[in-house]
Structure formats: C-alpha cells, structure tokens
C-alpha cells in the first residue's frame, strides 16, 4: 500500500511540476522549468506548437498566432508580401547569425532575407560560387516577393555582395531571386549577422580622423569599423590605422572590395586586403579608386583610441 501511495504521489508531483502558465512550455531534459514560448510558436497546456501556415507570431510567450493576408515566413514570425512565391526558402538561425547554403541547384530559387535583429546593424553576406561565372544572377528587392531583371533593388552576377541594414530600415524584409541559367556546380551561401558598425567618414581634404574603440567588450571580429574617403578623381588612396594596446600585439585586417555594390568590404568580397604589422603597430592598405572609397577594419581586440591617416595621390 505504501509503495502504491508513493507512486501516485510521484506522478502527482510530476504533473504539477509540468503545469506551466499560459504562453510557457515545460523544459524537462537538462533544466526542469517553464520558459516562454519562442517567436513563431504558441504555447498552451505547457506545450509548444508551431504557428500554422498563413499565420505568424513575432513575440515570445504567446498563446495564439495572428492571421496573414496570404502566407507567412517559413519560421512563422512575419507575414510575406502577397506576391511572394509559395516555395520561398528561409534562413536557418545559428547563434548570432542566420545562414542558408544551396548546392547544385538549377533554375529559379527564391529566398527570404530576414527577419532582422532590431537592436543592431545587420549586414548580409551573399556569396555565389560558380564554376561558370556569369551564369548565376542574384536579384534582391524589398517591394516585390519575386525580384527580377525588370524589378529589383540590387543585382549581382557570379560574385559576392554585402549589404548593410540600419535599425531604421530593418522592418523591411528583403526578397531574393537566384537565377541559374543551366546546371552548374553552384553554391549560394547567404549569411546575416547582427552587430555594431562604427562609421568614420573623412570630409573632402581631411587627412586625419579619430577612431574610438568600444569601451565595454572591445571590438569583436563581427563588429567592424567602416571608413569612407571621398576622392574626386582616380587616385591612389592609402589608409593607415595605428593600433595600440597594453594587452595585445597590434593585429587586424583592412578590406577594400572595389565594388560599390558592397556596402561593407570583408573577407568574402574583398579585392585588396592588408594585415596588421606587429613591429610597427600599424595596419595600412593602398587602393586605386574614385568616388567614395570604403575600407573596413576587422579586429578581435580592443585598442586605445587612435588617429587614422589617409594619403590621396592623384594618378
């Protein structure tokens, strides 16, 4: 009788422990507790259910999903434009970034870029590797779900592209169409990362600009500094950034892509790059360009505030 009572009491305690408030789900594998329901899901009776197709839920800890006029995103967190194709593919969440890899595809591929982290600048790296360059074309738009040659905001062909999304325009979803004219070994890698991007702009005739590194956690590799240097005519532009620290040897990378479409030069799209010199404590790069020259600095450490120098030599 005692054994039976003990079993019944154990079952009762377990049932009560797994009873969560509305909008929460019971997690009982490693940490046994109730946690708020994730965006794209609704929680009732301590269980989580993904929002049905055509509905969405952008918030945590909810008990129902809202209706879309036509269809919702693959992760069920936003509603899509009415003309978005039904076979649109979403990005997969992975730590601080989202990624999608497509291999050996032929024809037309539709991809949804977003939703974004609303508290940071988001930058999108889109890398298209094709054994037959030029046969893969990428169209991006924020006004139509099916970007094309006649209706697109950004176009790239057989190359890499990087876009910046500031917090002011992050509410807009971006839609991408990848056109592969014939079967090739094509790999499309789309990565979105959220971070802080410090912008340093040189005014015309200005040769020095102060660079202030973040005070709290320092500059991470995913938190670049973007330098913009206006150049009236084709010139050789040299940017020198001294790096000083009591804890670390000076090290970093400067990137320049040469493609005005790339709003943030980086390791995926650069045309020229330069690493830091441990002996001199400086990192520098020389490029030939005209118009607004954009050069980005990536480094994993925090340095003392410094003065960046630029030298412009007309050709």
PALO-416787 format. One record per residue (C-alpha): residue in three letters; z negated, x negated, y. Coordinates in steps of 0.25 Angstrom, whole numbers, plus 5000, padded with zeros to 4 digits. Layout:
PALO-416787
ALAZXY ...
***
This chain:
PALO-416787
UNK500050005000 UNK499749895009 UNK501049825007 UNK501849955010 UNK501049975023 UNK501349825027 UNK502849845024 UNK502849975032 UNK502049915044 UNK503049795044 UNK504249885044 UNK503649965056 UNK503349835064 UNK504749785062 UNK505349915066 UNK504449925079 UNK504849775082 UNK506349805081 UNK506249925091 UNK506749885104 UNK506849955117 UNK508250015121 UNK509249905125 UNK508649805116 UNK508949745102 UNK508049685091 UNK508249545088 UNK507549505076 UNK508149375070 UNK507449265077 UNK506749325089 UNK506249465086 UNK506349545099 UNK507049655107 UNK508149595116 UNK509049675126 UNK510449715121 UNK511549625125 UNK512749665134 UNK513849735126 UNK512749795117 UNK511849915118 UNK510449925110 UNK509750045104 UNK508750045093 UNK508549895094 UNK509949875090 UNK511149815098 UNK512549885097 UNK513849825104 UNK514449925114 UNK515549995108 UNK517049965113 UNK517250025126 UNK515850015131 UNK515049905138 UNK513649855141 UNK513549735151 UNK511949735151 UNK510849695142 UNK509849795135 UNK510749915136 UNK510750045126 UNK512150085129 UNK513550045133 UNK514450095145 UNK515850145143 UNK517150075147 UNK518350145152 UNK519150075141 UNK518549955134 UNK517449855135 UNK517449705133 UNK517249645119 UNK515749615122 UNK515549755128 UNK515049705141 UNK516049755150 UNK517249855152 UNK518649805152 UNK519849835160 UNK520549955155 UNK521849875152 UNK521049765144 UNK521649755130 UNK520849805118 UNK520949675111 UNK520349595123 UNK519449475118 UNK518149435124 UNK517449305125 UNK516249265116 UNK514949235122 UNK514349105119 UNK513149045126 UNK513549035141 UNK515049055139 UNK516049145133 UNK517149095124 UNK518449145117 UNK519349065108 UNK520649115103 UNK521449035093 UNK522949055089 UNK523249185096 UNK524549235099 UNK525049345109 UNK524049405119 UNK522549385119 UNK521649465129 UNK520349405133 UNK519149455141 UNK518549355150 UNK517049395154 UNK516149455156 UNK515449345164 UNK514049295167 UNK513749355181 UNK512749255185 UNK513649135185 UNK515049085188 UNK515949095175 UNK517049005172 UNK518149035162 UNK518848925154 UNK520048975147 UNK520748865138 UNK522048895132 UNK522548785122 UNK523948805117 UNK524848715109 UNK525948765116 UNK525548775131 UNK526048875140 UNK526148985129 UNK524749035131 UNK524549105144 UNK523249165149 UNK523149275160 UNK521849315166 UNK521549445175 UNK520349525180 UNK521149645183 UNK521849675170 UNK521449665156 UNK522849615152 UNK523149495161 UNK524649455160 UNK525749375168 UNK525849495178 UNK524349525179 UNK523349405179 UNK522449335188 UNK522449195181 UNK523549135171 UNK523449015163 UNK524448955153 UNK524148865142 UNK522948805149 UNK521548805153 UNK520948895164 UNK519548905171 UNK519149025179 UNK517849045188 UNK517149175189 UNK516149185200 UNK515049285199 UNK515749375209 UNK516849405200 UNK516249395187 UNK516249545185 UNK517749545183 UNK518249525169 UNK519449435166 UNK520449475156 UNK521349365150 UNK522649375142 UNK523149265134 UNK524649265130 UNK525149175119 UNK526649175118 UNK526749125104 UNK525749085093 UNK525148945096 UNK523848885093 UNK523148935106 UNK521748925109 UNK521149005120 UNK519748975124 UNK519049055135 UNK517649015139 UNK516849075150 UNK515649005155 UNK514649055166 UNK513948945175 UNK513748905189 UNK514948835196 UNK514548755209 UNK515748755218 UNK515948635228 UNK517148645238 UNK517648535247 UNK518148585260 UNK519448525265 UNK519148385270 UNK517848385263 UNK517548255255 UNK516148285250 UNK515348395244 UNK513948415240 UNK513748455225 UNK512348515222 UNK512048525207 UNK511148635202 UNK509648615203 UNK509148695191 UNK509848655177 UNK510948565183 UNK512348575181 UNK512848605167 UNK514248585161 UNK514548725163 UNK514148725178 UNK515248655185 UNK515448615200 UNK516748655205 UNK517348565217 UNK518448625225 UNK519248525234 UNK520348575243 UNK521548485244 UNK522748515254 UNK523848435246 UNK524048365233 UNK522948255233 UNK522048165224 UNK520648225224 UNK519448145220 UNK518148215218 UNK516848125216 UNK515548185212 UNK514348095211 UNK513348135200 UNK511948085202 UNK510748115192 UNK509448045189 UNK509448105175 UNK510948095170 UNK512048005171 UNK513148065180 UNK514148135171 UNK515148255173 UNK516548295173 UNK517548335185 UNK518648425181 UNK519948465188 UNK521048555182 UNK522148555192 UNK522448695188 UNK522048795200 UNK521848905190 UNK520648835184 UNK519448865193 UNK518548775186 UNK519048645181 UNK518348605168 UNK518448535154 UNK519448635149 UNK520448635160 UNK520348505168 UNK521548415171 UNK520748305176 UNK519248265173 UNK518248155176 UNK516948125170 UNK515748065177 UNK515547915179 UNK514147875175 UNK514147745182 UNK514547795196 UNK513847925195 UNK515147995200 UNK516148095194 UNK517548095200 UNK518948155198 UNK520348135205 UNK521348245204 UNK522648275211 UNK522848415217 UNK522948505229 UNK522348635234 UNK520948665229 UNK520548555219 UNK519448605209 UNK518648505202 UNK517348535193 UNK516148455189 UNK515548475176 UNK514248405172 UNK513048435164 UNK511948375172 UNK511248395186 UNK511548295196 UNK510948275210 UNK511748345222 UNK512948255225 UNK514148245234 UNK515548255229 UNK516648185235 UNK518148215236 UNK519348125240 UNK520648185243 UNK521848095243 UNK523248165247 UNK524348125238 
***
